[in-house]
Amino acid sequence: MKSMRRDGYNTEFPIRYGRNGKLMEGAHRLACSLALDIETLCVIVGADGNTRWDQDWFIDHGIGKKDLEQIKADLKHLRKRKK
């Protein structure tokens, strides 16, 4: 995030989506760019994406209730900011 804040988004590393609209890679770059309100380069590739970063994923990977609530609050804030 520090480097993106300092240097902007590096277009050599696009965020890739599958043809089904699901993210294939670049979740951290996407999160940083949303938080910093920086435009990104996104590309759709021929295969389907298969990532699953829903609430269950976070719980399955040990994210506690307090942190999960903070993630939800942050997401809500970012969505409001984009409107």
CNS distance restraints for C-alpha pairs under 8 A (distance, minus, plus):
assign (resid   1 and name CA) (resid   5 and name CA) 6.02 0.50 0.50
assign (resid   1 and name CA) (resid  32 and name CA) 5.60 0.50 0.50
assign (resid   2 and name CA) (resid   6 and name CA) 6.15 0.50 0.50
assign (resid   3 and name CA) (resid   7 and name CA) 5.65 0.50 0.50
assign (resid   3 and name CA) (resid   8 and name CA) 7.31 0.50 0.50
assign (resid   4 and name CA) (resid   8 and name CA) 4.55 0.50 0.50
assign (resid   4 and name CA) (resid   9 and name CA) 5.60 0.50 0.50
assign (resid   4 and name CA) (resid  10 and name CA) 7.75 0.50 0.50
assign (resid   4 and name CA) (resid  32 and name CA) 7.46 0.50 0.50
assign (resid   4 and name CA) (resid  33 and name CA) 7.58 0.50 0.50
assign (resid   5 and name CA) (resid  36 and name CA) 6.91 0.50 0.50
assign (resid   8 and name CA) (resid  38 and name CA) 7.03 0.50 0.50
assign (resid   9 and name CA) (resid  33 and name CA) 7.34 0.50 0.50
assign (resid   9 and name CA) (resid  38 and name CA) 6.95 0.50 0.50
assign (resid   9 and name CA) (resid  39 and name CA) 7.23 0.50 0.50
assign (resid   9 and name CA) (resid  40 and name CA) 6.21 0.50 0.50
assign (resid  10 and name CA) (resid  14 and name CA) 7.89 0.50 0.50
assign (resid  11 and name CA) (resid  40 and name CA) 7.37 0.50 0.50
assign (resid  11 and name CA) (resid  41 and name CA) 5.96 0.50 0.50
assign (resid  13 and name CA) (resid  41 and name CA) 7.92 0.50 0.50
assign (resid  14 and name CA) (resid  26 and name CA) 7.41 0.50 0.50
assign (resid  14 and name CA) (resid  40 and name CA) 7.39 0.50 0.50
assign (resid  14 and name CA) (resid  41 and name CA) 5.03 0.50 0.50
assign (resid  14 and name CA) (resid  42 and name CA) 5.30 0.50 0.50
assign (resid  14 and name CA) (resid  43 and name CA) 6.46 0.50 0.50
assign (resid  15 and name CA) (resid  23 and name CA) 7.83 0.50 0.50
assign (resid  15 and name CA) (resid  24 and name CA) 7.83 0.50 0.50
assign (resid  15 and name CA) (resid  25 and name CA) 6.07 0.50 0.50
assign (resid  15 and name CA) (resid  26 and name CA) 4.80 0.50 0.50
assign (resid  15 and name CA) (resid  27 and name CA) 7.66 0.50 0.50
assign (resid  15 and name CA) (resid  29 and name CA) 7.36 0.50 0.50
assign (resid  15 and name CA) (resid  30 and name CA) 7.09 0.50 0.50
assign (resid  15 and name CA) (resid  40 and name CA) 7.59 0.50 0.50
assign (resid  15 and name CA) (resid  41 and name CA) 6.27 0.50 0.50
assign (resid  15 and name CA) (resid  42 and name CA) 4.61 0.50 0.50
assign (resid  15 and name CA) (resid  43 and name CA) 6.24 0.50 0.50
assign (resid  16 and name CA) (resid  23 and name CA) 6.23 0.50 0.50
assign (resid  16 and name CA) (resid  24 and name CA) 5.44 0.50 0.50
assign (resid  16 and name CA) (resid  25 and name CA) 5.52 0.50 0.50
assign (resid  16 and name CA) (resid  26 and name CA) 6.68 0.50 0.50
assign (resid  16 and name CA) (resid  42 and name CA) 5.82 0.50 0.50
assign (resid  16 and name CA) (resid  43 and name CA) 5.05 0.50 0.50
assign (resid  16 and name CA) (resid  44 and name CA) 5.78 0.50 0.50
assign (resid  16 and name CA) (resid  45 and name CA) 6.65 0.50 0.50
assign (resid  17 and name CA) (resid  21 and name CA) 5.73 0.50 0.50
assign (resid  17 and name CA) (resid  22 and name CA) 5.53 0.50 0.50
assign (resid  17 and name CA) (resid  23 and name CA) 4.44 0.50 0.50
assign (resid  17 and name CA) (resid  24 and name CA) 5.20 0.50 0.50
assign (resid  17 and name CA) (resid  25 and name CA) 7.29 0.50 0.50
assign (resid  17 and name CA) (resid  42 and name CA) 7.27 0.50 0.50
assign (resid  17 and name CA) (resid  43 and name CA) 6.15 0.50 0.50
assign (resid  17 and name CA) (resid  44 and name CA) 4.71 0.50 0.50
assign (resid  17 and name CA) (resid  45 and name CA) 6.17 0.50 0.50
assign (resid  17 and name CA) (resid  48 and name CA) 7.82 0.50 0.50
assign (resid  17 and name CA) (resid  49 and name CA) 6.13 0.50 0.50
assign (resid  18 and name CA) (resid  22 and name CA) 5.44 0.50 0.50
assign (resid  18 and name CA) (resid  23 and name CA) 6.28 0.50 0.50
assign (resid  18 and name CA) (resid  24 and name CA) 6.16 0.50 0.50
assign (resid  18 and name CA) (resid  44 and name CA) 5.55 0.50 0.50
assign (resid  18 and name CA) (resid  45 and name CA) 5.27 0.50 0.50
assign (resid  18 and name CA) (resid  46 and name CA) 6.42 0.50 0.50
assign (resid  18 and name CA) (resid  47 and name CA) 5.40 0.50 0.50
assign (resid  18 and name CA) (resid  48 and name CA) 4.23 0.50 0.50
assign (resid  18 and name CA) (resid  49 and name CA) 4.10 0.50 0.50
assign (resid  18 and name CA) (resid  50 and name CA) 7.85 0.50 0.50
assign (resid  19 and name CA) (resid  44 and name CA) 5.97 0.50 0.50
assign (resid  19 and name CA) (resid  45 and name CA) 6.09 0.50 0.50
assign (resid  19 and name CA) (resid  46 and name CA) 5.77 0.50 0.50
assign (resid  19 and name CA) (resid  47 and name CA) 6.03 0.50 0.50
assign (resid  19 and name CA) (resid  48 and name CA) 5.21 0.50 0.50
assign (resid  19 and name CA) (resid  49 and name CA) 7.03 0.50 0.50
assign (resid  20 and name CA) (resid  48 and name CA) 5.35 0.50 0.50
assign (resid  20 and name CA) (resid  49 and name CA) 6.41 0.50 0.50
assign (resid  21 and name CA) (resid  44 and name CA) 7.86 0.50 0.50
assign (resid  21 and name CA) (resid  48 and name CA) 7.68 0.50 0.50
assign (resid  21 and name CA) (resid  49 and name CA) 6.92 0.50 0.50
assign (resid  22 and name CA) (resid  48 and name CA) 7.16 0.50 0.50
assign (resid  22 and name CA) (resid  49 and name CA) 4.67 0.50 0.50
assign (resid  22 and name CA) (resid  50 and name CA) 6.35 0.50 0.50
assign (resid  22 and name CA) (resid  51 and name CA) 6.55 0.50 0.50
assign (resid  23 and name CA) (resid  27 and name CA) 7.45 0.50 0.50
assign (resid  23 and name CA) (resid  49 and name CA) 5.55 0.50 0.50
assign (resid  23 and name CA) (resid  50 and name CA) 7.13 0.50 0.50
assign (resid  23 and name CA) (resid  51 and name CA) 5.99 0.50 0.50
assign (resid  24 and name CA) (resid  49 and name CA) 4.84 0.50 0.50
assign (resid  24 and name CA) (resid  50 and name CA) 6.47 0.50 0.50
assign (resid  24 and name CA) (resid  51 and name CA) 6.08 0.50 0.50
assign (resid  26 and name CA) (resid  30 and name CA) 6.00 0.50 0.50
assign (resid  27 and name CA) (resid  31 and name CA) 6.09 0.50 0.50
assign (resid  28 and name CA) (resid  32 and name CA) 6.14 0.50 0.50
assign (resid  29 and name CA) (resid  33 and name CA) 6.07 0.50 0.50
assign (resid  30 and name CA) (resid  34 and name CA) 6.10 0.50 0.50
assign (resid  30 and name CA) (resid  40 and name CA) 7.51 0.50 0.50
assign (resid  31 and name CA) (resid  35 and name CA) 6.15 0.50 0.50
assign (resid  32 and name CA) (resid  36 and name CA) 6.06 0.50 0.50
assign (resid  33 and name CA) (resid  37 and name CA) 5.59 0.50 0.50
assign (resid  33 and name CA) (resid  38 and name CA) 4.79 0.50 0.50
assign (resid  33 and name CA) (resid  39 and name CA) 6.69 0.50 0.50
assign (resid  33 and name CA) (resid  40 and name CA) 6.76 0.50 0.50
assign (resid  34 and name CA) (resid  38 and name CA) 6.46 0.50 0.50
assign (resid  34 and name CA) (resid  78 and name CA) 6.98 0.50 0.50
assign (resid  35 and name CA) (resid  78 and name CA) 6.92 0.50 0.50
assign (resid  52 and name CA) (resid  57 and name CA) 6.82 0.50 0.50
assign (resid  53 and name CA) (resid  57 and name CA) 5.39 0.50 0.50
assign (resid  53 and name CA) (resid  58 and name CA) 7.05 0.50 0.50
assign (resid  54 and name CA) (resid  58 and name CA) 6.84 0.50 0.50
assign (resid  55 and name CA) (resid  59 and name CA) 6.36 0.50 0.50
assign (resid  55 and name CA) (resid  68 and name CA) 7.86 0.50 0.50
assign (resid  56 and name CA) (resid  60 and name CA) 5.93 0.50 0.50
assign (resid  57 and name CA) (resid  61 and name CA) 6.23 0.50 0.50
assign (resid  58 and name CA) (resid  62 and name CA) 6.52 0.50 0.50
assign (resid  58 and name CA) (resid  63 and name CA) 5.36 0.50 0.50
assign (resid  58 and name CA) (resid  68 and name CA) 7.47 0.50 0.50
assign (resid  59 and name CA) (resid  63 and name CA) 5.20 0.50 0.50
assign (resid  59 and name CA) (resid  64 and name CA) 6.95 0.50 0.50
assign (resid  63 and name CA) (resid  67 and name CA) 6.30 0.50 0.50
assign (resid  63 and name CA) (resid  68 and name CA) 6.33 0.50 0.50
assign (resid  64 and name CA) (resid  68 and name CA) 6.07 0.50 0.50
assign (resid  65 and name CA) (resid  69 and name CA) 6.16 0.50 0.50
assign (resid  66 and name CA) (resid  70 and name CA) 6.39 0.50 0.50
assign (resid  67 and name CA) (resid  71 and name CA) 6.22 0.50 0.50
assign (resid  68 and name CA) (resid  72 and name CA) 6.29 0.50 0.50
assign (resid  69 and name CA) (resid  73 and name CA) 6.19 0.50 0.50
assign (resid  70 and name CA) (resid  74 and name CA) 6.06 0.50 0.50
assign (resid  71 and name CA) (resid  75 and name CA) 6.13 0.50 0.50
assign (resid  72 and name CA) (resid  76 and name CA) 6.16 0.50 0.50
assign (resid  73 and name CA) (resid  77 and name CA) 6.19 0.50 0.50
assign (resid  74 and name CA) (resid  78 and name CA) 6.18 0.50 0.50
assign (resid  75 and name CA) (resid  79 and name CA) 6.12 0.50 0.50
assign (resid  76 and name CA) (resid  80 and name CA) 6.32 0.50 0.50
assign (resid  77 and name CA) (resid  81 and name CA) 6.28 0.50 0.50
assign (resid  78 and name CA) (resid  82 and name CA) 6.34 0.50 0.50
assign (resid  79 and name CA) (resid  83 and name CA) 6.81 0.50 0.50
